[in-house]
Amino acid sequence: MLHLKIISCCCFLIIGCVHAEIPMSPSPVVKDSISNQMDVLDLVKRVFKKKNGGLFSRKKNPNGPFVTALPYPGYSIATGVAGVLPINISFYTGKKNRDELSFFNSNFQYTQYNQVIATSLSNLYFYHDKFRLVGDFRYYNFPTVTYGLGSRTLLTNAHKINYSQIRVYETLYYQVAENTNIGLGYHFDYHWHILDESNTEENPTDFQKYGYSKNSTSSGLSLNFLYDSRSNPNNPKSGMYFNFQFRSNQKFLGSSNSYNSLIVDYRKYFSLPIHWDAGFALWGYLWLTLSGKPPYLDLPSTGWDTNNNSGRGYAMGRFRGKNMIYLETEFRFNILRSGLLGGVVFGNLRTLSEWPGNNFVKAQPGIGLGLRIKMNKRTNTNSAIDYGFGTGGSRGFAFNLNEVF
């Protein structure tokens, strides 16, 4: 029965993609399109009455690199207050045809709960945009909490865990048609010094029941299909993103257990024909275990998608299970005509399969709103400040550089 549900969900997303999408070419950053816009650098220059030059100069090179870096105090439910240094570097690799925007999106944090987080996501085009290299590198020293398995767990089920983690993901795509790519990837997750601090023989946690160990490894290869017609990956206004990934983690590659998983990531963007810049964004995310038994910390979980952005209104790891279905929609709009300030209203819904069974029993909703601050008008990079509400009293802020999806 579960497999029928999985197949049905995948078919629904694929059919939706085919019928909803009208192909369009990505739009490079054009001078005329930004002449009437304002970002934080423009504001600083205006406040301090500075002309171009010195500390407040802006690069003239139309190909970049365009660098956005601004330390700030952050906050999330899972980290508490944090010192955050986000760095976004965007550039065009082609000298003549500036079609595809490459970027490094890095983030460094030290948090209230003594967590150390360093992440770097990259999306690099080369050889006339025929090849695309997508990377995901992370280091965590991460004392946190986990709530058990399934969608019916309560906040009172929280118990402390601690671990360190290294992640290395690289996927190489080749363009087979306009906006369409196929790829081969390698994915490595290693957790060590894992400590389930609340575990007792009299009252074992779901972690202990599922299979607790002091370290775990997931190492595997993936086959990927990618369609991406987004106008700008930092802040899409139109187009579609669809990524279909089959991943096989095997013991002969170093995995603790052999298991196969499927990830389907679908995003669609609509601009509204009104006098101020506004639109809708839709996100569907399936993360399914097809066979085998992933390590507990590598199971599908809220907030552990590629960009750690799913589940606003809930803590990272709030819901965990062998299979996850996630849906989100967002209305985006400008507050100021210059684009310096914008806003969003969002709603999301997730369900995770129960354990030791494998059925989807309950869905958990979330809603919220947020503020957008234009950090770099050339790359349309925003700083995002959101506040979300979940069920059972779950709520909190979420900060991000670039749009959530």
WOSULPE-V98541 format. One record per pair of residues at least 24 apart in sequence whose ideal C-beta (glycine too) atoms are under 8 Angstrom apart, sorted by the first residue. I is the first residue (numbers start at 1). J is the second residue. Records with the same first field share a line. If there is no record, write none. Layout:
BEGIN
I = J + J
END
This chain:
BEGIN
1 = 359
2 = 323 + 353 + 358 + 359
5 = 360
6 = 262 + 286 + 288 + 290 + 323
9 = 264 + 286 + 325
10 = 262 + 264 + 286
13 = 242 + 264 + 266 + 284 + 286
14 = 244
16 = 266
17 = 227 + 240 + 242 + 266
20 = 240 + 268
21 = 227 + 229 + 240 + 268
23 = 178 + 179 + 229
24 = 229 + 231 + 238 + 239
25 = 99 + 178 + 229
26 = 99 + 100 + 101 + 229 + 230 + 231 + 232 + 239
27 = 231 + 232
28 = 92 + 98 + 99 + 101
29 = 62 + 98 + 101 + 232 + 378 + 379 + 380
31 = 62
34 = 377 + 378
36 = 338
37 = 338 + 339 + 340 + 374 + 377
38 = 336 + 338 + 339 + 340 + 374 + 377
39 = 339 + 340 + 374 + 375 + 376 + 377
40 = 70 + 340 + 373 + 374 + 375 + 376
41 = 376
42 = 340 + 377
43 = 340
58 = 378
62 = 92 + 98
63 = 91 + 92 + 94 + 95 + 98
64 = 89 + 90 + 91 + 92 + 379
65 = 89 + 90 + 91
66 = 90 + 91 + 376 + 378 + 379 + 381
68 = 375 + 376 + 379 + 381 + 401
70 = 375 + 383
72 = 383 + 399
74 = 109 + 399
75 = 396 + 397 + 399
76 = 315 + 316 + 396 + 397 + 398 + 399
77 = 314 + 315 + 316 + 394 + 395 + 396 + 397
78 = 144 + 303 + 315 + 316 + 317
79 = 109 + 111 + 112 + 113 + 115 + 117
80 = 111 + 112 + 113
81 = 111 + 112
82 = 109 + 110 + 111 + 112 + 115
83 = 109 + 110 + 111
84 = 108 + 109 + 399
85 = 109
86 = 401
88 = 234 + 375 + 376 + 379 + 381 + 401 + 402
90 = 234 + 376 + 379 + 381
93 = 124 + 125 + 126 + 129
94 = 125 + 128 + 129
97 = 128 + 129
99 = 129
100 = 125 + 129 + 132
101 = 232 + 233 + 234 + 379
103 = 233 + 234 + 379
105 = 401 + 402
107 = 401
113 = 143 + 144
114 = 141 + 143
115 = 140 + 141 + 142 + 143 + 144
116 = 140 + 141 + 142
117 = 142
119 = 308
121 = 306 + 307
123 = 233
129 = 175
130 = 174 + 175
131 = 172 + 173 + 174 + 175
132 = 172 + 173 + 174 + 175 + 181 + 183 + 226
133 = 170 + 171 + 172 + 173
134 = 169 + 170 + 171 + 173 + 183 + 185
135 = 169 + 170 + 171
136 = 167 + 168 + 169 + 170 + 306
137 = 167 + 168 + 169
138 = 165 + 166 + 167
139 = 164 + 165 + 166 + 167
140 = 164 + 165
144 = 316 + 317
145 = 315 + 317
146 = 205 + 206 + 207 + 317 + 320
147 = 317 + 318 + 319 + 320
148 = 205 + 206 + 207 + 320
149 = 206 + 210 + 299 + 320 + 321 + 352 + 354 + 355
150 = 319 + 320 + 321 + 352 + 353 + 354 + 355 + 361 + 362
151 = 319 + 321 + 350 + 351 + 352 + 354 + 360 + 361 + 362 + 363 + 364
152 = 354 + 361 + 362
153 = 319
154 = 392
155 = 392 + 393 + 394
159 = 196 + 197 + 198 + 199 + 205 + 207
160 = 197 + 198
161 = 194 + 195 + 196 + 197 + 198 + 207
162 = 193 + 194 + 195 + 197
163 = 191 + 192 + 193 + 194 + 195 + 297
164 = 191 + 192 + 193
165 = 189 + 190 + 191 + 192 + 297
166 = 190
171 = 222 + 224
173 = 224 + 226
179 = 227 + 228 + 229
180 = 226 + 227
181 = 224 + 225 + 226 + 227 + 228
182 = 223 + 224 + 225 + 226
183 = 222 + 223 + 224 + 225 + 226
184 = 221 + 222 + 223 + 224
185 = 221 + 222 + 224 + 245 + 247
186 = 220 + 221 + 222
187 = 218 + 219 + 220 + 221 + 222 + 247 + 249
188 = 217 + 218 + 219 + 254
189 = 216 + 217 + 218 + 219 + 298
190 = 215 + 216 + 217
191 = 215 + 216 + 217 + 295 + 297 + 298
194 = 297
206 = 355
207 = 296
210 = 296 + 355
211 = 293 + 295 + 296
212 = 296
213 = 256 + 295
216 = 256 + 295 + 296 + 297 + 298
217 = 254 + 255 + 256 + 295
218 = 249 + 255 + 256 + 294 + 295 + 298
219 = 249 + 250 + 253 + 254 + 255
220 = 247 + 248 + 249 + 250 + 253 + 255
221 = 247 + 248 + 253
222 = 246 + 247 + 248
230 = 267 + 269
231 = 269
232 = 379 + 380
234 = 379 + 380 + 381 + 382 + 402 + 403
235 = 380 + 381 + 382 + 402 + 403
236 = 267 + 269 + 281 + 403
237 = 269 + 271 + 277 + 279
238 = 269 + 270 + 271 + 279
239 = 269
240 = 266 + 267 + 268 + 269
241 = 265 + 266 + 267 + 268
242 = 266 + 267
249 = 292 + 294
256 = 295
257 = 292 + 293 + 294 + 295
258 = 292
259 = 289 + 290 + 291 + 292 + 293 + 294
260 = 289 + 290 + 291 + 292
261 = 287 + 288 + 289 + 290 + 294
262 = 286 + 287 + 288 + 290
263 = 287 + 288
265 = 305 + 306
267 = 405
276 = 333 + 334 + 337
277 = 333 + 334 + 339 + 342
278 = 331 + 332 + 333 + 334
279 = 331 + 332 + 333
280 = 329 + 330 + 331 + 332
281 = 329 + 330 + 332 + 403 + 405
282 = 328 + 329
283 = 326 + 327 + 328 + 329 + 330 + 405
284 = 326 + 327
285 = 310 + 324 + 325 + 326 + 327 + 328
286 = 324 + 325 + 326
287 = 323 + 324 + 326
288 = 322 + 323 + 324
289 = 322 + 323
294 = 322
296 = 320
300 = 324 + 352
301 = 352
302 = 350 + 352
307 = 404 + 405
309 = 398 + 400 + 404 + 405
310 = 348 + 350
311 = 348 + 350 + 366 + 390
312 = 346 + 348 + 366 + 368 + 386 + 388 + 398 + 404
313 = 348 + 366 + 367 + 368 + 388 + 389 + 390 + 394 + 395 + 396
314 = 364 + 366 + 388 + 390 + 394
315 = 394 + 396
318 = 390 + 394
319 = 350 + 352 + 364
320 = 352
321 = 352 + 353 + 354 + 355
322 = 353 + 355 + 358
323 = 352 + 353 + 358 + 360
324 = 350 + 351 + 352 + 353
325 = 350 + 351 + 352 + 360
326 = 350
328 = 405
330 = 404 + 405
332 = 372 + 403
339 = 374 + 377
340 = 373 + 374
341 = 371 + 372 + 373 + 374
342 = 371 + 372 + 373 + 374 + 382
343 = 369 + 370 + 371 + 372
344 = 369 + 370 + 372 + 384 + 386
345 = 369
346 = 370 + 386 + 388 + 404
364 = 390 + 391
365 = 390 + 391
366 = 390 + 391 + 394
370 = 398
375 = 401
END
